[in-house]
Amino acid sequence: MPQFSVSRSVPYTAEQVFAIARDVAKYKEFLPLVKRSLVRGVRMDEQGREHFEGELTVAYDKLRIEEVMTSRVTVDPAALTVTARSDQGPVKHLVSEWKIVPTGERRCDINFTVDYTLKSKMLQMVLSGMFDMAVRKIMSAFEERARQLYGPAIS
């Protein structure tokens, strides 16, 4: 199973970055290739974690490919994690996780990991070379979203 990770230290609070990661319904506003993002069936468990179904419509216009990705999402405010799991659509296995780690008064580390296997070995081979770049673009989009929402970095 290919796994890709990217980490960044950013000049925003962990709470600010976590608010972006947990708001799956707004992913369409800033994530590359995401044309639609929906959240369904939100429920809370006894530990204060939020569970819901997240649906992203991802379009690769150049390849004329559009896929709907449905995931089971767990938002854990105590651990500052957002984890999505899927085995639907073109995906045999997918786990993606945002982990936010406070490192100072107005700083945090963002760790984004994606572990996946596609149902089609051919598609797996084609996309494997692009996946690392896609994960980095997603991280950059989150950083840009933080700048839009919270202003430029203050040193």
DOPAVEX-551103 format. One record per residue: residue in three letters; x, y, z of N, C-alpha, C in turn. Coordinates in pm, whole numbers, padded with zeros to 5 digits. Last residue first. Layout:
DOPAVEX-551103
  aa   n.c1   n.c2   n.c3  ca.c1  ca.c2  ca.c3   c.c1   c.c2   c.c3
 ALA      X      Y      Z      X      Y      Z      X      Y      Z
...
***
This chain:
DOPAVEX-551103
  aa   n.c1   n.c2   n.c3  ca.c1  ca.c2  ca.c3   c.c1   c.c2   c.c3
 SER  00537  03710  01261  00660  03654  01320  00684  03707  01458
 ILE  00240  03612  01133  00300  03715  01217  00421  03654  01285
 ALA  00108  03544  00811  00185  03500  00928  00243  03619  01001
 PRO -00204  03701  00717 -00066  03658  00693  00003  03620  00824
 GLY -00531  03564  00812 -00434  03668  00779 -00294  03613  00761
 TYR -00721  03371  00841 -00661  03426  00963 -00556  03533  00937
 LEU -00822  03294  00587 -00911  03305  00702 -00852  03385  00818
 GLN -00599  03298  00416 -00723  03366  00378 -00811  03393  00500
 ARG -00416  03137  00557 -00384  03278  00529 -00510  03357  00495
 ALA -00557  02894  00549 -00529  02958  00679 -00495  03105  00659
 ARG -00547  02847  00274 -00677  02868  00339 -00658  02935  00475
 GLU -00275  02799  00244 -00334  02917  00180 -00470  02949  00242
 GLU -00259  02554  00383 -00183  02671  00429 -00241  02800  00371
 PHE -00423  02396  00219 -00461  02420  00358 -00387  02541  00414
 ALA -00272  02399 -00016 -00406  02457 -00018 -00455  02484  00124
 SER -00048  02256  00069 -00033  02398  00032 -00168  02468  00030
 MET -00168  02003  00101 -00110  02072  00216 -00097  02222  00186
 ILE -00234  01953 -00167 -00340  01960 -00067 -00289  02035  00056
 LYS  00020  01938 -00277 -00071  02045 -00321 -00185  02062 -00222
 ARG  00114  01706 -00151  00180  01834 -00125  00092  01952 -00166
 VAL -00057  01518 -00269 -00059  01536 -00124  00006  01670 -00086
 ALA  00025  01543 -00538 -00112  01577 -00500 -00122  01603 -00350
 MET  00286  01444 -00527  00265  01583 -00562  00125  01629 -00521
 ASP  00224  01177 -00465  00306  01256 -00373  00287  01405 -00400
 PHE  00079  01099 -00696  00014  01108 -00567  00093  01192 -00467
 MET  00192  01051 -00939  00137  01185 -00916  00091  01206 -00773
 GLY  00269  00788 -00942  00371  00889 -00967  00324  01030 -00938
 SER  00025  00658 -00905  00127  00653 -00799  00235  00759 -00819
 LEU -00145  00663 -01126 -00156  00768 -01025 -00044  00769 -00923
 VAL -00065  00437 -01275 -00070  00570 -01338 -00066  00679 -01232
 MET -00089  00227 -01090  00041  00256 -01151  00044  00397 -01209
 GLN -00365  00243 -01034 -00267  00255 -00926 -00130  00293 -00983
 LEU -00472  00183 -01283 -00490  00318 -01230 -00391  00344 -01117
 MET -00388 -00088 -01286 -00345  00004 -01392 -00357  00149 -01342
 LYS -00523 -00198 -01072 -00376 -00195 -01068 -00321 -00098 -01172
 SER -00806 -00077 -00922 -00745 -00101 -01053 -00593 -00089 -01042
 LYS -00848 -00010 -00657 -00899 -00138 -00707 -00834 -00175 -00839
 LEU -00570  00129 -00473 -00681  00141 -00568 -00723  00002 -00616
 THR -00484  00205 -00148 -00471  00105 -00254 -00593  00122 -00344
 TYR -00314  00432  00080 -00421  00390 -00010 -00381  00274 -00100
 ASP -00272  00682  00309 -00236  00542  00285 -00348  00485  00198
 VAL -00156  00996  00390 -00252  00923  00307 -00195  00784  00279
 THR -00121  01249  00631 -00078  01118  00582 -00191  01055  00502
 PHE  00001  01544  00757 -00103  01487  00670 -00048  01359  00609
 ASN  00051  01752  01023  00096  01625  00964 -00020  01566  00885
 ILE  00150  02063  01119  00043  01992  01050  00105  01867  00989
 ASP  00234  02223  01418  00277  02137  01308  00152  02072  01250
 CYS  00194  02569  01510  00162  02427  01520  00225  02354  01403
 ARG  00180  02875  01693  00245  02785  01597  00193  02643  01618
 ARG  00144  03064  01897  00078  03082  01767  00148  02999  01659
 GLU  00272  02931  02115  00151  03012  02134  00074  03031  02004
 GLY  00363  02599  02000  00390  02729  02059  00260  02806  02069
 THR  00277  02370  01889  00421  02380  01917  00458  02513  01981
 PRO  00018  02129  01855  00058  02263  01900  00207  02265  01933
 VAL -00047  01943  01576  00031  01938  01700  00069  02080  01740
 ILE -00284  01761  01401 -00237  01896  01433 -00169  01890  01570
 LYS -00325  01545  01144 -00291  01551  01286 -00226  01686  01310
 TRP -00532  01398  00915 -00473  01526  00954 -00445  01517  01103
 GLU -00526  01110  00716 -00534  01169  00850 -00461  01302  00856
 SER -00685  00856  00530 -00612  00984  00531 -00631  01046  00668
 VAL -00695  00551  00387 -00698  00616  00518 -00619  00744  00503
 LEU -00841  00322  00174 -00790  00459  00187 -00804  00503  00331
 HIS -00877  00059 -00049 -00842  00095  00089 -00788  00237  00087
 LYS -00978  00064 -00299 -00988 -00062 -00225 -00968 -00034 -00076
 VAL -01146  00306 -00484 -01053  00281 -00374 -01081  00146 -00309
 PRO -01331  00391 -00662 -01209  00333 -00718 -01110  00285 -00611
 GLY -01594  00319 -00436 -01554  00379 -00562 -01427  00312 -00614
 GLN -01470  00251 -00099 -01572  00263 -00202 -01517  00328 -00328
 ASP -01349  00253  00138 -01324  00134  00056 -01425  00132 -00059
 SER -01204  00491  00365 -01294  00453  00256 -01250  00323  00192
 ARG -01175  00729  00625 -01152  00592  00578 -01253  00560  00468
 ALA -01017  01003  00778 -01117  00958  00681 -01077  00819  00632
 THR -00970  01195  01067 -00936  01072  00996 -01050  01032  00904
 VAL -00827  01448  01231 -00940  01423  01142 -00897  01306  01055
 THR -00723  01544  01560 -00709  01463  01439 -00840  01460  01362
 LEU -00687  01635  01828 -00666  01725  01714 -00637  01645  01586
 ALA -00763  01488  02042 -00636  01448  01979 -00597  01541  01864
 ALA -01002  01621  02100 -00903  01601  02206 -00766  01568  02147
 PRO -01152  01614  01859 -01099  01741  01909 -00992  01725  02017
 ASP -01165  01415  01602 -01133  01398  01744 -01071  01526  01797
 VAL -01373  01297  01362 -01309  01421  01407 -01289  01408  01557
 THR -01389  01065  01111 -01390  01082  01257 -01309  01206  01290
 VAL -01574  00958  00831 -01483  01057  00889 -01502  01061  01040
 ARG -01584  00750  00567 -01630  00758  00706 -01528  00846  00778
 SER -01635  00874  00233 -01550  00828  00343 -01626  00835  00475
 THR -01656  00861 -00113 -01731  00864  00011 -01646  00802  00121
 MET -01594  01026 -00405 -01527  00953 -00297 -01609  00971 -00169
 VAL -01663  01017 -00736 -01722  01053 -00607 -01657  00964 -00503
 GLU -01478  01140 -01013 -01506  01032 -00918 -01570  01091 -00792
 GLU -01413  01197 -01345 -01479  01252 -01226 -01518  01134 -01138
 ILE -01198  01272 -01609 -01235  01175 -01506 -01302  01250 -01392
 ARG -01059  01396 -01816 -01205  01377 -01824 -01252  01267 -01729
 LEU -00807  01475 -01786 -00826  01333 -01818 -00973  01297 -01836
 LYS -00850  01742 -01726 -00762  01707 -01838 -00780  01563 -01882
 ASP -01014  01728 -01491 -01067  01776 -01618 -00982  01735 -01738
 TYR -01078  01538 -01256 -00953  01557 -01328 -00992  01598 -01470
 ALA -01263  01591 -00966 -01263  01591 -01113 -01123  01621 -01165
 VAL -01435  01455 -00698 -01303  01495 -00746 -01303  01483 -00898
 THR -01653  01509 -00451 -01651  01485 -00595 -01521  01543 -00646
 LEU -01676  01363 -00136 -01605  01458 -00220 -01618  01415 -00365
 GLU -01849  01322  00156 -01849  01288  00015 -01782  01399 -00065
 GLY -01846  01173  00473 -01802  01284  00389 -01798  01239  00244
 GLU -02040  01093  00743 -02002  01049  00608 -01965  01174  00529
 PHE -01913  01122  01080 -02005  01151  00971 -01954  01089  00842
 HIS -01860  01189  01422 -01853  01090  01314 -01953  01131  01207
 GLU -01666  01337  01676 -01772  01355  01577 -01751  01253  01465
 ARG -01608  01265  02019 -01565  01260  01878 -01688  01273  01789
 GLY -01678  01246  02281 -01677  01379  02222 -01625  01383  02078
 GLN -01709  00995  02378 -01577  01057  02400 -01568  01196  02337
 GLU -01957  00911  02289 -01941  00943  02432 -01809  01013  02462
 ASP -02002  01077  01967 -01993  00961  02055 -01967  01008  02198
 MET -02232  01239  01746 -02125  01248  01845 -02123  01119  01926
 ARG -02293  01259  01392 -02329  01213  01527 -02206  01225  01618
 VAL -02419  01338  01075 -02328  01377  01184 -02382  01325  01318
 GLY -02512  01273  00808 -02523  01182  00922 -02429  01213  01037
 ARG -02281  01418  00571 -02411  01358  00606 -02400  01278  00735
 VAL -02142  01668  00370 -02133  01597  00498 -02273  01546  00531
 LEU -01970  01728  00059 -02092  01715  00139 -02061  01639  00268
 SER -01834  01904 -00204 -01805  01840 -00075 -01931  01844  00011
 ARG -01711  01926 -00536 -01825  01925 -00446 -01783  01855 -00317
 LYS -01467  01939 -00658 -01576  02016 -00718 -01698  02025 -00627
 VAL -01134  01934 -00610 -01259  01903 -00541 -01368  01997 -00593
 LEU -00900  02024 -00734 -00973  01913 -00796 -01105  01879 -00729
 PRO -00770  02168 -00436 -00760  02145 -00580 -00834  02018 -00621
 LEU -00980  02323 -00194 -00894  02210 -00230 -00890  02190 -00381
 PHE -01164  02534 -00146 -01020  02562 -00153 -00930  02444 -00193
 GLU -01431  02469 -00151 -01396  02610 -00165 -01246  02632 -00184
 LYS -01460  02205 -00091 -01478  02244 -00231 -01435  02389 -00256
 TYR -01443  02198  00187 -01326  02158  00108 -01337  02203 -00037
 LYS -01660  02245  00349 -01602  02360  00278 -01480  02324  00194
 ALA -01721  02006  00470 -01821  02065  00380 -01765  02181  00299
 VAL -01513  01964  00651 -01512  01892  00524 -01609  01954  00423
 ASP -01369  02095  00878 -01482  02150  00803 -01487  02093  00661
 ARG -01136  02005  00994 -01261  01938  01032 -01380  01982  00948
 ALA -00937  02176  00894 -00934  02032  00862 -01068  01965  00889
 ILE -01007  02424  01009 -01006  02407  00863 -01016  02259  00827
 ALA -00976  02371  01280 -01107  02417  01231 -01117  02401  01079
 PHE -00703  02319  01293 -00797  02209  01314 -00936  02246  01263
 VAL -00603  02577  01265 -00577  02479  01160 -00675  02362  01172
 GLN -00696  02692  01508 -00728  02751  01378 -00713  02649  01266
 GLU -00582  02525  01702 -00727  02535  01692 -00769  02593  01557
 ALA -00312  02574  01672 -00362  02440  01641 -00514  02444  01623
 THR -00252  02895  01518 -00278  02809  01633 -00330  02673  01586
 TYR  00014  02949  01282 -00126  02960  01321 -00147  02867  01440
 PRO  00252  02924  01119  00235  03028  01220  00088  03055  01253
 VAL  00351  02574  01087  00283  02695  01039  00260  02795  01152
 SER  00536  02316  00958  00520  02400  01076  00462  02532  01026
 ARG  00429  02018  00798  00469  02158  00792  00450  02221  00929
 SER  00458  01711  00625  00447  01785  00751  00494  01927  00729
 VAL  00322  01436  00454  00385  01567  00445  00359  01638  00577
 SER  00325  01110  00316  00312  01200  00431  00379  01331  00399
 PHE  00187  00823  00170  00251  00952  00151  00223  01038  00272
 GLN  00204  00488  00077  00174  00584  00183  00254  00710  00156
 PRO  00076  00208 -00100  00152  00333 -00098  00108  00423  00017
 MET  00084 -00118  00000  00000  00000  00000  00088  00124  00000
***
